[in-house]
Amino acid sequence: MRPKVLVLLMCAASFAVLLVPGTAHAERKVTIKGGGWGHGIGMSQYGAYGRALKGKSGTEIVKTYYTGTKVNERSMPSKIRVGLLQSGKSVGFSSSAFKQDGGKLVFKVKGSKNQIAQGGTSVGWRVDLSSTGGVKLFKNGKRIQKEGNKVFGDPDHPLVVRYEEYGSLVRVTQKSINYAYGRIEVWPFATSSCDGNFCLETVIVLPMQQYLYGLGEVPASWPKGALEAQAIAGRTYAFKKVEDSGQFRVPCLCAVVDSTLDQAYIGDAKRTGSGQYWKDWKKAVNNTKDVVITYEGNPISALYSSSSGGYTEDNENVWGGSAYPYLRGVKDGPDAVAANPNHSWKVTMSWSEFSAKLDAAFNTGNLVRFVIKGPLGVSDRVTVVFSKKRGGVKIVGKDATRRESGWDVRNALGLKDTLFNVKVTKVASSAP
C-alpha cells in the first residue's frame, strides 16, 4: 500500500483555547505515517529479498528495478581505490594472522623496493602527518629512522602498508576494522581544510572482487537471488564511479569511500560477521564476476536503498536534477516481506516538538502552517520544489516562510523516507 499524503492547512488560531483552571483544553499531536527507508530510488534491498524468496534470480531482480537495462559482462579495472579516512593528522595500524604464520606488516614508499620497517603482531604502528609534506612512522611509540630519513613519502609517493602477501590482517585503529586484501596507502594531501597545509589520506587499493567481498550492504544469510542482485548492483555502482570520476576524486583521492556516502565497505568484518553464510556471499560475488548493469551500452548509476515502502521513485523527484531513464519508479509489492521492519512506520510527536524541529532546520520560528504541495511523486513521495506553487513543502512560521524539499523535511524531522503523510489531532487533557 502507498500512503496518501495529507495536505494540511493549519492555522494556529484555529487551535487556540482558553486555559481555564479545572477544565479540559486541547493540545495537538502530530502523527506521521510513512513507508520505506532511504531514498527510494532504484533497487529496494528488501524488495530484492522478497523477490528472491519467490525464486527470482539476481539478473531478473535488477532488471525489474532498473528500467530498460541489460545485464552483461564488462572488463573491470585491475584495482579500485577505496577511501578509508580523509583529513586528520594521524592513523594507527596493528596486525593479526589471517593465514598460518601470518601477521607481519611491511612499510615502504610507493615506487621504492626498499623497506622502511616491518614487524609482527606485537607491534603497534602510528603514521603522523609531517608539516613538511611527508609522514612520520612510529613503531611501538619510537620514531623510525631509515638511512638518515625521519620523514617518508610525499604527495606523489605515499607510504604503503603491505600485508596480504604475508598472510596478515591489518587493523586500522580509527576504523576498528580489519582488512585482508590489497594494500593501504597513506600520504599527505595538500588542502586548506585541515590545520596547516595538508590532511592525511588513507586509502585501500584492491581488486574489484575483493572489494565486493567486504561490502556490508545486506546480510549474507539472505537468499541467493538477493545476494547476486546486491553483488551486481554494488559492482555496477563502483564501476560507474571509476568510469565517470576516475580513481583520484577529491577529497578522498579514491573512486569510492567506504561509507554509505557511496557503499558500506566493512573489510574482513563481512567474513567474520557472516558465520556459516560467508561462503554464500562470496559465491554470489564470484558467480557474478565482471557482471554489471548497462543502459544503451553504458554502466548505470545503480542506486539502491533498504526499503521502498511498496513503490520506488523517479530519481528527479527525490533530489532534483536530470531524469535518468533507468531510474523510474516501479511498483514493489515484495518490499512488504515479513522480515522488513520499515515497509511502513509511524512517528508521533507534540506540535511544539514538530515546530521546534522545523525551526531548528529552517529558522521559521513558531510553526503556523505546514503544507505539502503537489504534485507528489509516482510513489506518492513528497518531492523537490519544482516552482513557487509546485512540489515540496511550504512551512509558514512566525519568523519566516520557507519552501523545502521532501528530502530536507525528512532530514529535519528525522524520518526514514520521503514517503510520508502528516496528521494533526487535538488531544484533550486536564488544565494544571
C-alpha positions in Angstrom: 0.0 0.0 0.0 1.2 3.5 -0.8 0.4 6.1 1.9 -1.6 9.0 0.7 -0.1 12.4 1.7 -2.5 14.7 3.5 -2.2 18.3 2.6 -2.6 20.2 5.8 -3.6 23.8 6.0 -3.4 24.6 9.7 -3.8 28.0 11.3 -2.6 28.3 14.9 -5.6 30.5 15.8 -8.0 27.6 15.0 -6.5 25.7 17.9 -6.4 28.5 20.4 -8.3 27.7 23.6 -8.9 29.4 26.9 -6.8 27.9 29.7 -9.3 27.9 32.4 -8.3 26.1 35.6 -10.2 22.8 36.2 -11.4 22.5 32.6 -10.2 20.4 29.7 -8.1 22.1 27.0 -6.8 20.9 23.6 -3.2 20.1 22.9 -2.1 19.0 19.4 -0.4 15.7 18.5 1.3 15.2 15.2 1.2 11.7 13.7 3.5 11.0 10.7 2.8 7.7 8.8 5.2 6.6 6.1 7.0 3.8 4.4 10.4 2.8 3.2 13.9 3.5 4.4 16.4 5.5 2.4 15.8 7.5 -0.8 13.6 5.1 -2.7 15.5 5.3 -5.9 16.5 2.2 -7.9 16.6 -1.2 -6.2 14.9 -1.9 -2.8 17.1 -4.3 -0.9 14.1 -5.7 1.0 12.2 -5.8 -2.2 15.0 -7.9 -3.8 14.8 -10.1 -0.7 11.1 -10.6 -1.2 11.5 -11.3 -5.0 14.3 -13.8 -4.2 12.0 -15.7 -1.9 9.7 -16.1 -4.9 12.6 -17.7 -6.9 13.7 -14.6 -8.9 17.4 -14.6 -10.0 19.8 -11.7 -9.4 19.6 -10.7 -13.0 15.8 -10.8 -13.0 15.7 -8.7 -9.9 18.0 -5.9 -11.1 16.2 -5.6 -14.4 12.9 -5.2 -12.6 14.2 -2.2 -10.7 16.4 -0.5 -13.4 14.1 0.2 -16.3 15.2 -0.8 -19.8 18.6 -2.1 -18.7 20.7 -5.1 -19.7 23.0 -7.2 -17.6 26.3 -8.2 -19.1 30.0 -8.6 -18.5 32.5 -5.8 -18.8 36.2 -5.5 -18.3 36.8 -4.3 -14.7 39.7 -2.1 -13.6 42.6 -4.1 -12.2 42.2 -2.2 -8.8 39.8 0.0 -7.1 40.7 2.7 -4.7 38.5 2.9 -1.6 38.8 5.9 0.8 39.0 4.8 4.4 40.0 8.1 6.2 40.0 11.7 5.0 41.5 14.5 7.0 43.2 14.1 10.4 46.8 14.1 11.3 47.4 10.5 12.5 46.4 6.9 11.7 47.3 3.7 13.6 47.8 0.2 12.5 48.2 -3.3 14.1 48.1 -6.8 12.7 47.0 -10.3 13.3 47.4 -13.6 11.4 45.0 -14.3 8.5 46.8 -17.4 7.4 49.2 -19.7 9.2 52.4 -18.0 10.2 50.9 -14.6 9.1 50.8 -11.3 11.0 53.7 -9.3 9.5 53.3 -5.8 8.2 55.8 -4.2 5.9 56.1 -0.4 5.2 57.5 1.0 2.0 57.3 4.2 0.0 55.5 3.7 -3.3 57.9 3.3 -6.1 60.7 2.1 -3.9 61.8 -1.6 -3.4 63.4 -0.9 0.0 61.5 -1.5 3.2 61.3 1.3 5.8 60.2 -1.0 8.6 58.5 -4.3 9.4 57.0 -6.0 12.4 54.6 -8.7 13.6 51.5 -9.0 15.8 53.2 -7.5 18.9 53.8 -4.2 17.2 51.7 -1.1 17.3 52.2 1.4 14.4 51.4 5.1 14.1 51.7 7.3 11.0 51.7 11.0 11.7 51.5 13.9 9.3 54.7 15.9 8.9 54.5 19.7 8.5 57.0 19.4 5.6 54.6 17.4 3.4 55.6 13.8 4.2 54.7 11.4 7.0 56.4 10.2 10.2 56.3 6.5 11.1 56.4 5.2 14.7 56.9 1.6 15.9 55.7 1.0 19.4 55.9 4.7 20.0 59.5 5.0 18.7 60.0 7.1 15.6 61.5 5.2 12.7 64.7 6.5 11.1 65.9 4.9 7.8 69.2 5.9 6.2 69.1 9.2 8.0 65.5 10.0 7.0 62.7 10.5 9.5 60.1 11.8 7.1 58.9 9.5 4.3 56.9 9.9 1.1 55.3 13.0 -0.4 52.0 13.8 -2.0 53.1 11.8 -5.1 54.7 8.9 -3.3 52.5 7.6 -0.5 53.6 5.4 2.4 52.4 1.8 1.6 51.4 -0.8 4.1 51.8 -4.4 2.8 50.0 -7.3 4.5 48.1 -9.6 2.1 51.2 -11.3 0.7 52.3 -12.0 4.3 49.1 -13.8 5.3 48.2 -10.9 7.6 45.2 -8.9 8.6 45.9 -5.2 9.1 43.7 -3.3 11.5 43.1 0.5 11.1 42.8 1.8 14.7 40.5 4.7 13.8 38.1 2.4 11.9 38.3 -0.6 14.3 38.2 -2.8 11.2 40.5 -5.5 9.8 41.4 -5.8 6.2 42.7 -8.9 4.5 43.1 -7.9 0.8 45.0 -5.3 -1.2 47.4 -2.7 0.3 46.9 0.5 2.2 48.4 3.8 1.1 48.8 6.8 3.4 50.0 10.2 2.3 49.6 14.0 2.8 47.1 15.7 0.6 47.6 19.4 0.0 44.5 21.3 1.2 43.5 24.2 3.4 40.6 22.2 5.1 43.0 20.8 7.8 45.2 22.8 10.2 48.3 23.7 8.2 48.7 22.9 4.5 48.0 19.1 4.5 45.5 16.5 5.5 46.4 12.8 6.0 44.6 10.5 3.5 44.2 6.7 4.0 43.1 4.6 1.0 42.9 0.8 0.5 43.7 -0.4 -3.0 42.4 -3.8 -4.0 40.8 -5.8 -6.9 37.1 -5.3 -7.5 36.1 -8.8 -6.5 37.9 -8.4 -3.1 36.3 -5.1 -2.6 32.9 -6.7 -3.1 33.7 -9.5 -0.6 33.8 -6.7 2.0 30.6 -5.0 1.0 28.4 -4.7 4.1 25.1 -3.8 2.5 23.0 -6.9 3.1 23.2 -9.9 5.4 25.0 -12.9 3.8 22.1 -15.1 5.1 19.7 -13.6 2.5 18.5 -15.8 -0.4 20.7 -16.4 -3.4 18.9 -14.1 -5.8 19.0 -11.1 -3.4 22.8 -11.7 -2.8 23.5 -11.8 -6.5 21.4 -8.7 -7.2 23.3 -6.9 -4.5 26.7 -8.0 -5.9 25.7 -6.9 -9.4 24.3 -3.5 -8.2 27.4 -2.9 -5.9 29.8 -3.7 -8.7 27.9 -1.5 -11.2 27.9 1.4 -8.7 31.6 1.2 -8.1 32.4 0.7 -11.8 30.3 3.7 -12.8 32.2 5.8 -10.3 35.5 4.8 -11.8 34.2 5.4 -15.3 32.8 8.9 -14.5 35.3 10.3 -12.0 38.4 8.2 -12.1 40.3 6.8 -9.1 41.5 10.1 -7.6 38.4 12.1 -7.0 38.8 14.9 -4.4 38.9 15.0 -1.5 39.3 11.2 -0.9 41.7 10.6 -3.7 39.7 7.4 -4.4 37.0 6.0 -6.6 34.5 5.4 -3.7 34.5 6.0 0.0 33.8 3.1 2.5 30.6 4.6 4.0 27.1 4.9 2.8 28.0 8.1 1.1 28.9 5.5 -1.6 28.7 1.9 -0.3 29.3 0.4 3.1 32.7 -1.4 2.8 33.5 -3.2 6.1 36.5 -5.3 5.1 37.1 -8.6 6.9 34.1 -7.9 9.2 31.9 -9.1 6.4 33.6 -12.6 6.7 33.8 -12.7 10.4 30.2 -11.4 10.9 28.6 -13.7 8.4 29.4 -17.0 10.1 28.3 -20.0 8.1 26.8 -17.8 5.4 30.1 -16.2 4.4 30.5 -18.8 1.6 27.1 -17.8 0.2 28.0 -14.1 -0.1 31.4 -15.0 -1.6 29.8 -17.3 -4.0 27.3 -14.6 -5.1 30.2 -12.3 -5.8 32.1 -15.0 -7.7 29.1 -16.1 -9.7 28.5 -12.6 -11.0 32.2 -11.8 -11.7 32.5 -8.8 -14.1 28.7 -8.6 -14.4 27.2 -5.1 -14.4 24.0 -3.3 -15.4 24.1 -1.2 -18.5 21.7 1.2 -20.3 22.4 1.7 -24.0 25.8 0.1 -23.6 27.0 2.2 -20.6 27.1 1.3 -16.9 24.3 2.9 -14.9 24.3 4.7 -11.6 22.9 1.7 -9.7 21.3 3.5 -6.7 19.6 1.4 -4.1 18.2 1.7 -0.6 16.9 -0.5 2.1 13.2 -0.3 1.6 10.8 1.3 -0.9 7.6 1.2 1.1 5.9 -0.5 -1.8 6.9 1.8 -4.7 10.2 3.2 -5.9 10.5 6.7 -7.2 11.7 8.7 -10.2 15.1 10.0 -9.3 14.4 13.6 -10.2 11.5 13.8 -7.7 13.8 13.0 -4.7 17.0 15.0 -5.3 16.1 17.0 -8.4 18.4 17.1 -11.5 18.0 15.3 -14.8 15.7 12.4 -15.1 17.5 9.1 -15.6 15.5 6.8 -17.9 16.6 3.7 -16.0 15.7 5.2 -12.6 11.9 5.2 -12.9 9.5 4.4 -10.1 8.2 0.8 -10.1 5.6 -1.0 -8.1 7.3 -3.0 -5.4 4.9 -5.3 -3.6 7.6 -7.8 -2.5 9.1 -5.0 -0.3 6.3 -5.9 2.2 8.2 -9.1 3.0 7.7 -10.1 6.7 11.4 -9.5 7.5 11.2 -5.8 6.5 10.8 -3.6 9.6 10.4 -0.4 7.6 7.9 -1.2 4.9 5.6 1.0 6.9 6.2 3.1 10.0 4.7 5.7 12.3 6.2 8.6 14.2 4.3 10.7 16.8 5.3 14.0 18.5 3.8 17.0 20.0 3.0 20.1 17.9 5.7 22.0 19.9 8.3 19.4 19.1 7.2 19.4 15.4 7.6 23.1 15.3 10.9 23.1 17.1 12.5 20.6 14.7 11.4 22.6 11.7 12.6 25.9 13.2 16.0 24.3 14.0 16.4 23.3 10.4 14.8 26.2 8.6 14.7 29.2 11.1 11.0 29.6 10.7 10.1 30.3 14.3 6.9 29.0 15.9 5.0 27.0 13.3 1.8 28.4 11.9 1.1 26.2 8.9 2.7 23.1 7.2 1.5 22.5 3.6 2.6 19.6 1.4 2.4 20.8 -2.2 1.6 18.6 -5.1 2.3 17.0 -7.4 3.5 14.1 -5.5 6.0 11.6 -6.9 4.8 8.4 -8.7 5.1 6.6 -5.4 3.3 9.4 -3.5 6.6 10.7 -2.1 7.0 14.3 -1.2 9.1 15.8 -4.0 11.6 18.5 -4.5 10.4 22.1 -5.1 9.6 22.4 -8.8 8.3 26.0 -8.7 6.7 28.6 -6.4 3.5 26.7 -6.5 4.5 23.1 -7.2 6.2 20.4 -5.2 7.9 20.2 -1.8 6.6 21.6 1.4 5.5 25.1 2.4 6.4 25.9 6.0 4.9 29.0 7.5 6.3 30.2 10.7 6.0 33.4 12.7 9.6 34.4 11.7 9.7 33.2 8.1 8.1 31.2 5.4 10.1 28.5 3.6 9.7 26.2 0.7 11.7 23.0 1.2 12.1 19.6 -0.5 10.6 16.5 0.9 14.2 15.2 1.4 15.2 18.2 3.6 12.0 17.9 5.6 12.7 14.2 6.0 16.1 15.0 7.5 14.8 17.8 9.7 12.1 15.6 11.3 14.3 12.5 11.5 12.1 10.4 9.2 13.2 7.3 7.3 12.0 8.3 3.8 10.1 11.0 1.9 7.1 8.7 1.6 5.1 10.1 4.4 1.8 11.8 5.4 1.1 14.1 8.3 -2.0 14.3 10.5 -2.6 16.7 13.4 -5.2 15.9 16.1 -6.5 17.5 19.2 -5.7 15.7 22.5 -7.8 16.6 25.5 -6.0 17.0 28.8 -6.7 18.5 32.2 -5.5 22.0 32.8 -3.0 22.3 35.6 
